[in-house]
Amino acid sequence: MAEMTHPAAPPNLPALVKAAFERARANGDLEYYPTQVAILSLNSIPFKLRFSPALALKPKASKPQEPHGKAFNPFENPSPAMLIADLPPSHRLVLNKFAIVPEHFILVTKEVKPQAHILERDDVAATFACVQAYRAEGQELFAFFNSGPHSGASQPHRHLQLLPVERMKDGLGQVGNGNQWSILADRLAESERALPFRVFTARAHSAMTVEEQHGAYLELYRCAVRAVFPDRDVSTEGEAAISYNFAMTSSSMVLCPRTAEGATLRDRAGEKTGVVSLNGTVLAGTALVKNQTEWDALRRDPDALMDVLKEIGVSP
């Protein structure tokens, strides 16, 4: 019986991503939105806040012209200008068309598969291969997956997002306490910190087999479902029973059950100042706002962000 082929990442992946990003940006094939950055201290956890007013002007996805027409799917037949590499047999890598972190790229399934379904073995294997390809070059990659209506998911075609950690640090050199920030997922795997929502963690290492990688993810998923629905039988195939974010680095896997995409931001007087929405980058210890009022309010009162975090998941 022939051995199954699992996705493998090109050994020069960091250079391929960098070249593709620079080429696409120079040619106007993608939009890069520069940000301002600040570090907030939440229960001694350094949390990175980015502000991108231009992102609020990002064009909305076009809706189908016909009543039952098919919505545009940017991942089904990606433009050659956005393609980084094929990962046979099942995946490909494309650039994120709307980036606030340089070299932000995306792992997509070649076959159209649902974002709301549980990740399959090759989804996890392909992600793991990309993370290890960066690690082999002395670099780190933060990968995350948004699944379900409360997770920050925006595209129904299955995809995971990948961010070079060094590019996530862009701008921190100009911030007084910028060197305090590092990927939250890795600190969670080392020891539980004072987060106001539950997360489930597992160690990752370069020698893991494909079965061990997927098995670790499935066990985190089972734990998360039981945290939301203690008495439910947990299926590990098909549509997920909960909304959640999953993150992977070279040393950790983290899964966070989600009960809300975001929450209302209020000032000390209890007045509404905006709404903060969070996706899987919350597991990196980062959040994004798009208007000046929210940016000013959170820098003035970091506890307001902690109040938002209390509402997005399952209480510890």
Phi, psi and chi 1 to 4 in degrees:
 res  aa     phi    psi   chi1   chi2   chi3   chi4
   1 MET       -  132.5 -173.8  173.6  176.2      -
   2 ALA   -67.8  140.7      -      -      -      -
   3 GLU   -71.0  139.8 -173.2  176.5  -21.6      -
   4 MET   -68.1  139.4  -74.5 -174.7   68.5      -
   5 THR   -94.6  129.0  -58.6      -      -      -
   6 HIS  -110.3  152.0  -59.3  -67.4      -      -
   7 PRO   -58.9  138.7  -20.2   31.4      -      -
   8 ALA  -125.9  142.0      -      -      -      -
   9 ALA   -91.4  147.1      -      -      -      -
  10 PRO   -61.0  140.5  -15.1   25.6      -      -
  11 PRO   -64.7  -25.0   20.7  -31.6      -      -
  12 ASN   -98.7   32.6   59.7  -23.9      -      -
  13 LEU   -56.8  -45.7 -177.0   57.9      -      -
  14 PRO   -56.6  -40.6  -25.9   35.8      -      -
  15 ALA   -69.2  -37.3      -      -      -      -
  16 LEU   -63.5  -43.7  -76.1  177.3      -      -
  17 VAL   -65.3  -45.4  171.6      -      -      -
  18 LYS   -60.5  -46.0  179.8  179.5  175.3   64.6
  19 ALA   -65.4  -42.2      -      -      -      -
  20 ALA   -65.2  -40.8      -      -      -      -
  21 PHE   -64.4  -47.4  175.8   82.2      -      -
  22 GLU   -64.1  -39.1  -69.2  179.0  -11.6      -
  23 ARG   -66.1  -47.1 -176.9  170.3   58.2 -111.0
  24 ALA   -66.3  -36.9      -      -      -      -
  25 ARG   -67.4  -43.2 -173.7 -179.7  176.0 -170.8
  26 ALA   -64.0  -33.4      -      -      -      -
  27 ASN   -88.6   -1.9  -67.0  -20.8      -      -
  28 GLY    76.3   20.1      -      -      -      -
  29 ASP   -83.7  -13.1  -66.2  -47.3      -      -
  30 LEU  -138.1  162.7   60.4   75.4      -      -
  31 GLU  -108.4  127.0  -64.1  -72.2  -20.0      -
  32 TYR  -111.8  126.1  170.5   59.6      -      -
  33 TYR  -109.5  102.9  -60.7   95.4      -      -
  34 PRO   -61.5  152.3  -20.4   32.4      -      -
  35 THR  -130.9  156.6   57.8      -      -      -
  36 GLN   -92.7  156.5  -61.7  177.0   58.3      -
  37 VAL  -138.1  145.9   63.1      -      -      -
  38 ALA  -143.0  155.2      -      -      -      -
  39 ILE  -110.3  123.0  -59.9  -64.1      -      -
  40 LEU  -105.2  145.7  -49.6 -179.6      -      -
  41 SER  -101.8  114.9 -179.1      -      -      -
  42 LEU  -115.5  105.5  -54.3 -178.1      -      -
  43 ASN    50.9   44.4  -75.9   -2.1      -      -
  44 SER    73.1    2.5   77.6      -      -      -
  45 ILE   -90.9  120.9  -61.2  170.4      -      -
  46 PRO   -73.0  117.6   15.9  -16.2      -      -
  47 PHE  -114.7  128.5 -143.3   87.8      -      -
  48 LYS   -90.0  125.7  177.7  159.7   57.4   74.0
  49 LEU  -112.1  125.9 -179.9   67.9      -      -
  50 ARG  -113.3  145.5  -73.1 -162.7  178.0  -88.2
  51 PHE  -124.5  119.3  171.8   41.8      -      -
  52 SER  -134.3   88.9  178.5      -      -      -
  53 PRO   -62.8  -30.4   19.0  -29.7      -      -
  54 ALA   -65.9  -27.7      -      -      -      -
  55 LEU   -66.2  -24.4 -163.0   58.8      -      -
  56 ALA   -64.9  -19.9      -      -      -      -
  57 LEU   -95.1    4.0  -53.7  175.3      -      -
  58 LYS   -54.9  131.7  171.3 -176.1  166.2 -178.3
  59 PRO   -63.4  141.7   20.3  -30.5      -      -
  60 LYS   -76.2  151.9  -57.5  -71.2 -175.2 -174.2
  61 ALA   -62.2  136.6      -      -      -      -
  62 SER   -70.4  141.1   57.2      -      -      -
  63 LYS   -92.1  151.9  -65.7 -176.3  178.0  178.1
  64 PRO   -62.5  144.3   17.0  -27.0      -      -
  65 GLN   -70.7  -40.3  -61.2  -64.4  -45.1      -
  66 GLU   -83.1  151.2  -60.2  -63.5  -34.9      -
  67 PRO   -54.9  -37.9  -24.6   32.2      -      -
  68 HIS  -113.6   24.9  -57.7  -69.2      -      -
  69 GLY   -70.6  161.8      -      -      -      -
  70 LYS   -86.0  129.5 -174.8  178.7  176.6 -176.1
  71 ALA   -67.3  150.4      -      -      -      -
  72 PHE   -63.5  131.7  173.4   65.5      -      -
  73 ASN  -117.0  104.1  179.7   -7.7      -      -
  74 PRO   -68.5  -13.1   26.5  -34.2      -      -
  75 PHE   -98.5  -12.2  -59.5  147.5      -      -
  76 GLU   -72.0  -48.1 -170.9  169.3    6.7      -
  77 ASN  -133.1   76.0  -67.0  -65.0      -      -
  78 PRO   -63.3  146.8   20.5  -30.4      -      -
  79 SER   -59.3  140.2  156.3      -      -      -
  80 PRO   -54.7  -29.8  -26.5   35.2      -      -
  81 ALA   -67.0  -22.8      -      -      -      -
  82 MET   -99.0  -10.7  -55.8  -59.3  -72.6      -
  83 LEU   -79.5  131.0 -175.8   64.0      -      -
  84 ILE   -99.1  -50.7  -61.8  168.0      -      -
  85 ALA  -166.2  154.5      -      -      -      -
  86 ASP   -89.5  143.4  -94.2  -25.5      -      -
  87 LEU  -120.6   81.2  -90.3   58.2      -      -
  88 PRO   -59.6  148.1  -19.2   31.8      -      -
  89 PRO   -96.0   -7.0   34.4  -34.9      -      -
  90 SER  -120.8  -12.3   51.6      -      -      -
  91 HIS  -134.6  165.8  -68.3   74.4      -      -
  92 ARG  -144.0  161.7   58.4  171.1   61.7   99.8
  93 LEU  -112.4  130.5  -62.1  173.9      -      -
  94 VAL  -131.5  158.4  -61.3      -      -      -
  95 LEU   -75.2  151.6  -67.3  166.0      -      -
  96 ASN   -78.6  123.8  177.7   16.3      -      -
  97 LYS   -69.7  -24.4 -172.2  172.4  176.7   63.1
  98 PHE  -125.1   93.6  -56.1  102.7      -      -
  99 ALA  -107.9  134.8      -      -      -      -
 100 ILE  -106.6  -15.2   64.0  163.1      -      -
 101 VAL  -111.6  122.5  173.7      -      -      -
 102 PRO   -56.6  143.7  -22.7   33.2      -      -
 103 GLU    68.8   21.3  -60.6  167.9   34.1      -
 104 HIS   -67.4  123.6 -179.1  172.8      -      -
 105 PHE  -133.6  171.4   64.7  111.6      -      -
 106 ILE  -135.9  135.7  -59.8  173.9      -      -
 107 LEU   -97.4  118.9  172.2   74.5      -      -
 108 VAL  -123.5  151.6  -57.8      -      -      -
 109 THR   -77.9  138.6   55.0      -      -      -
 110 LYS   -65.3  -43.6  -68.3 -179.3  179.7  178.0
 111 GLU   -79.7  141.4 -179.0 -175.8  -23.0      -
 112 VAL   -71.0  113.2  178.8      -      -      -
 113 LYS  -126.6  153.0  -65.9 -174.0  176.2 -176.4
 114 PRO   -73.8  136.3  -13.6   28.5      -      -
 115 GLN   -65.4  -28.6 -176.0   77.0   -3.4      -
 116 ALA   -82.2   -0.3      -      -      -      -
 117 HIS   -91.2  158.4  -80.0 -153.6      -      -
 118 ILE   -64.0  139.7  -64.7  162.3      -      -
 119 LEU   -63.5  139.6  -68.8  174.2      -      -
 120 GLU   -89.6  171.0  -63.1  169.8   30.4      -
 121 ARG   -56.4  -44.2 -174.8  167.4   56.2  174.4
 122 ASP   -72.3  -24.4  -83.7    2.3      -      -
 123 ASP   -62.7  -46.6  -61.5  -39.9      -      -
 124 VAL   -69.8  -40.5  177.7      -      -      -
 125 ALA   -63.0  -41.9      -      -      -      -
 126 ALA   -65.7  -40.8      -      -      -      -
 127 THR   -63.1  -47.2  -51.5      -      -      -
 128 PHE   -58.4  -40.8 -170.6   88.8      -      -
 129 ALA   -63.3  -39.2      -      -      -      -
 130 CYS   -67.2  -43.4  -69.4      -      -      -
 131 VAL   -61.0  -43.3  169.3      -      -      -
 132 GLN   -71.1  -29.9  -67.3  -59.4  -34.3      -
 133 ALA   -64.7  -38.1      -      -      -      -
 134 TYR   -68.7  -43.7  -92.4   71.5      -      -
 135 ARG   -59.2  -38.7  179.3   71.0  170.5  165.8
 136 ALA   -64.5  -23.4      -      -      -      -
 137 GLU   -97.1   12.6  -65.0  -72.3  -44.4      -
 138 GLY    76.7   19.4      -      -      -      -
 139 GLN  -122.7  164.8  -59.1 -179.1   47.5      -
 140 GLU  -119.5  149.5  -66.2  -65.7  -25.1      -
 141 LEU  -128.5  136.5 -163.3   62.4      -      -
 142 PHE  -107.5  118.8  174.7   76.7      -      -
 143 ALA  -110.9  141.4      -      -      -      -
 144 PHE  -146.0  156.5   67.6   98.2      -      -
 145 PHE  -134.3  127.1  178.5   62.5      -      -
 146 ASN  -105.8  124.2  -53.5  -40.4      -      -
 147 SER  -136.1  127.5 -176.5      -      -      -
 148 GLY    99.5  163.2      -      -      -      -
 149 PRO   -67.3  -18.6   20.9  -31.5      -      -
 150 HIS  -103.0   11.7  -56.2  -50.6      -      -
 151 SER  -101.0   -9.6   67.8      -      -      -
 152 GLY    91.5    8.6      -      -      -      -
 153 ALA   -68.0  139.4      -      -      -      -
 154 SER  -125.7  -17.3   58.6      -      -      -
 155 GLN  -121.2  132.9  -73.1  -72.8  -16.4      -
 156 PRO   -78.2  -14.6   26.2  -32.8      -      -
 157 HIS   -81.2  128.2 -177.9  142.4      -      -
 158 ARG   -58.6  129.6 -170.3  177.7  -52.2  163.3
 159 HIS  -158.5  150.6   65.2  -73.4      -      -
 160 LEU  -117.6  149.5  -67.4   97.4      -      -
 161 GLN  -108.2  144.7  -58.0 -172.9   54.3      -
 162 LEU  -131.3  130.0  -55.1  112.9      -      -
 163 LEU  -127.6  120.9  -63.6  166.3      -      -
 164 PRO   -63.6  126.2  -21.7   33.9      -      -
 165 VAL   -62.3  -37.3  173.0      -      -      -
 166 GLU   -62.1  -34.8  -80.4  -52.6  -54.1      -
 167 ARG   -76.1  -25.4  -57.4  -42.7  -55.6  -97.3
 168 MET   -66.4  -21.6  -65.3  178.6   79.3      -
 169 LYS   -89.2   -1.2  -66.0  179.1  178.4  178.7
 170 ASP   -54.1  132.9  -79.6    9.9      -      -
 171 GLY    90.3  -15.7      -      -      -      -
 172 LEU   -70.4  -22.8  -69.4 -179.5      -      -
 173 GLY   -64.2  -22.8      -      -      -      -
 174 GLN   -91.0   -0.7  -75.1   72.3   54.8      -
 175 VAL  -104.9  133.1  179.3      -      -      -
 176 GLY   -54.2  -42.6      -      -      -      -
 177 ASN  -107.7   25.1   54.6   -9.1      -      -
 178 GLY   -62.7  -28.1      -      -      -      -
 179 ASN   -75.0   -5.7   63.0  -10.4      -      -
 180 GLN   -78.6  -21.1  -63.7  175.5    6.2      -
 181 TRP   -80.8  137.4 -178.3   84.4      -      -
 182 SER  -148.9  173.5   60.7      -      -      -
 183 ILE   -63.3  120.6  -64.9  -66.0      -      -
 184 LEU   -61.0  -39.9  178.2   60.3      -      -
 185 ALA   -54.1  -38.5      -      -      -      -
 186 ASP   -70.9  -35.7  -71.2  -26.8      -      -
 187 ARG   -70.8  -33.5  -64.1 -161.9  -58.2  -83.1
 188 LEU   -66.0  -37.6  -68.3  172.6      -      -
 189 ALA   -67.2  -28.7      -      -      -      -
 190 GLU   -78.4  -42.5  -68.7  162.0    8.7      -
 191 SER  -163.4  142.8   61.1      -      -      -
 192 GLU   -63.6  135.7  -77.3  -60.2  -42.2      -
 193 ARG  -114.5  174.1  -61.5  -65.0  -64.9  -91.4
 194 ALA   -80.3   67.1      -      -      -      -
 195 LEU   -91.5  147.5  -78.2  175.0      -      -
 196 PRO   -87.8   14.0   32.1  -34.3      -      -
 197 PHE  -141.2  155.7   52.6   81.0      -      -
 198 ARG   -78.9  141.0  -69.2 -166.6   72.8  179.2
 199 VAL  -133.3  157.2  -63.8      -      -      -
 200 PHE  -124.1  133.8  -59.9   91.6      -      -
 201 THR  -126.6  153.8   65.5      -      -      -
 202 ALA  -145.7  149.1      -      -      -      -
 203 ARG   -74.5  146.8  -67.2  -79.3 -173.4 -175.4
 204 ALA  -123.8  150.3      -      -      -      -
 205 HIS  -152.5  158.1   57.1   85.0      -      -
 206 SER   -64.5  -22.9   59.6      -      -      -
 207 ALA   -88.5    3.7      -      -      -      -
 208 MET   -63.1  138.7  -68.7  176.6   85.1      -
 209 THR   -78.3  166.2   65.3      -      -      -
 210 VAL   -58.5  -40.2  168.7      -      -      -
 211 GLU   -66.4  -38.5  -72.1   71.4   22.2      -
 212 GLU   -67.3  -39.5  -72.4  171.3  -23.3      -
 213 GLN   -60.3  -51.8  -63.3  158.6   25.3      -
 214 HIS   -68.4  -37.7 -167.7 -129.7      -      -
 215 GLY   -62.0  -38.6      -      -      -      -
 216 ALA   -64.8  -44.0      -      -      -      -
 217 TYR   -60.7  -46.1  155.5   75.7      -      -
 218 LEU   -63.1  -36.8  -70.3  177.9      -      -
 219 GLU   -67.1  -39.0 -176.8   55.7   28.7      -
 220 LEU   -62.5  -41.9  -64.1  178.1      -      -
 221 TYR   -62.4  -45.4  170.7   75.5      -      -
 222 ARG   -57.6  -45.6  -70.9 -173.3 -166.4   97.4
 223 CYS   -60.8  -40.9  -68.3      -      -      -
 224 ALA   -67.2  -41.5      -      -      -      -
 225 VAL   -62.7  -43.4  173.5      -      -      -
 226 ARG   -65.3  -28.6  -68.0 -170.6 -168.4  109.8
 227 ALA   -68.3  -31.6      -      -      -      -
 228 VAL   -88.7  -43.2  179.5      -      -      -
 229 PHE  -126.5   85.3  -58.6  112.6      -      -
 230 PRO   -56.8  -29.6  -24.1   33.8      -      -
 231 ASP  -102.7    6.5  -59.3  -39.3      -      -
 232 ARG   -87.6  140.3  179.4  175.6  -68.1 -168.9
 233 ASP   -70.4  137.9  -70.1  -25.4      -      -
 234 VAL  -104.3  114.4 -177.0      -      -      -
 235 SER   -87.9  144.6  170.2      -      -      -
 236 THR  -112.2   24.5   53.5      -      -      -
 237 GLU  -137.1  157.0  -67.6 -177.8  -15.6      -
 238 GLY    77.3 -152.8      -      -      -      -
 239 GLU   -68.8  136.9 -173.7  168.7   -4.9      -
 240 ALA   -67.3  147.4      -      -      -      -
 241 ALA   -82.7  -14.8      -      -      -      -
 242 ILE  -139.0  165.3   58.4  169.6      -      -
 243 SER   -84.2  144.4  -67.7      -      -      -
 244 TYR  -162.6  163.5   67.2   95.4      -      -
 245 ASN  -115.6  139.2  -60.5  124.1      -      -
 246 PHE  -123.0  137.7  171.0   62.7      -      -
 247 ALA  -132.9  150.6      -      -      -      -
 248 MET  -139.5  137.8 -178.2 -168.7  -65.2      -
 249 THR  -128.3 -174.1   71.0      -      -      -
 250 SER   -70.1  -16.3   63.5      -      -      -
 251 SER  -122.4   -3.6   60.8      -      -      -
 252 SER  -151.9  156.2   62.3      -      -      -
 253 MET  -125.7  137.4  -64.6 -175.4 -169.4      -
 254 VAL  -137.0  138.5 -180.0      -      -      -
 255 LEU  -132.4  132.7 -160.8  145.7      -      -
 256 CYS  -124.7  114.5  169.4      -      -      -
 257 PRO   -68.0  139.0   21.7  -28.7      -      -
 258 ARG  -117.4  137.4  -66.6  -71.5  -60.5  -88.1
 259 THR  -115.6   -7.5   56.8      -      -      -
 260 ALA  -156.7  146.4      -      -      -      -
 261 GLU   -74.7  -29.5 -177.4  175.2   -8.5      -
 262 GLY  -167.6 -164.7      -      -      -      -
 263 ALA  -157.8  162.9      -      -      -      -
 264 THR   -70.8  135.7  -61.1      -      -      -
 265 LEU   -94.8  127.2 -176.2   63.9      -      -
 266 ARG  -125.0  148.3  -61.9 -172.7 -176.4  -82.1
 267 ASP   -83.6 -177.0   61.6   20.6      -      -
 268 ARG   -64.7  -23.5  -69.1  170.6 -175.1  170.0
 269 ALA   -85.4   -0.5      -      -      -      -
 270 GLY    86.2    6.0      -      -      -      -
 271 GLU   -81.4  139.7  -65.0  -64.4  -42.1      -
 272 LYS   -68.5  128.8  179.3  177.8  176.2  178.5
 273 THR  -117.5   -3.6   55.9      -      -      -
 274 GLY   158.6 -170.9      -      -      -      -
 275 VAL  -132.4  130.4  175.4      -      -      -
 276 VAL  -108.3  124.7  175.8      -      -      -
 277 SER  -109.5  144.4  -63.7      -      -      -
 278 LEU  -133.0  138.0  -63.1  158.9      -      -
 279 ASN  -114.8 -156.0   64.6   13.0      -      -
 280 GLY   -64.4  -14.7      -      -      -      -
 281 THR   -68.3  -12.7   57.3      -      -      -
 282 VAL   -59.8  -27.5   71.7      -      -      -
 283 LEU   -79.1   -7.9  -64.5  176.1      -      -
 284 ALA   -91.9   -9.1      -      -      -      -
 285 GLY    81.6   46.2      -      -      -      -
 286 THR  -145.4  150.1 -176.2      -      -      -
 287 ALA  -141.2  158.1      -      -      -      -
 288 LEU  -128.7  136.2  172.3   71.3      -      -
 289 VAL  -125.8  157.2  -66.5      -      -      -
 290 LYS  -120.6   -1.1  -57.7  174.3 -171.7  177.0
 291 ASN  -134.4  156.2   73.4   56.0      -      -
 292 GLN   -62.3  -37.2 -172.4   76.7   42.3      -
 293 THR   -61.2  -45.2  -55.4      -      -      -
 294 GLU   -66.0  -43.5  -65.1  163.7   -4.9      -
 295 TRP   -57.8  -48.4  170.1 -117.3      -      -
 296 ASP   -66.7  -42.3  -68.3  -19.8      -      -
 297 ALA   -63.5  -41.1      -      -      -      -
 298 LEU   -73.7  -36.2  -72.1  171.0      -      -
 299 ARG   -68.9  -33.3  -73.1 -177.0  -60.0  151.8
 300 ARG   -73.5  -35.6 -170.6  165.7   51.4 -115.7
 301 ASP  -140.6   83.4 -178.4   17.4      -      -
 302 PRO   -57.8  -25.3  -24.9   34.4      -      -
 303 ASP   -61.2  -23.5  -74.2  -16.3      -      -
 304 ALA   -64.2  -34.1      -      -      -      -
 305 LEU   -70.5  -37.0 -178.9   56.3      -      -
 306 MET   -60.8  -37.9 -176.1   62.2   84.6      -
 307 ASP   -62.8  -37.8  -69.6  -21.0      -      -
 308 VAL   -64.5  -45.4  170.0      -      -      -
 309 LEU   -61.8  -29.9  -65.6  179.5      -      -
 310 LYS   -65.6  -20.4  -72.2  175.5 -177.9  175.9
 311 GLU  -101.8   -2.3  -63.9 -170.7   40.4      -
 312 ILE   -97.5  -11.7   65.8  167.2      -      -
 313 GLY  -143.2 -156.4      -      -      -      -
 314 VAL   -93.4  130.9  177.5      -      -      -
 315 SER   -62.5  141.7  -63.0      -      -      -
 316 PRO   -62.9      -  -17.9   27.8      -      -
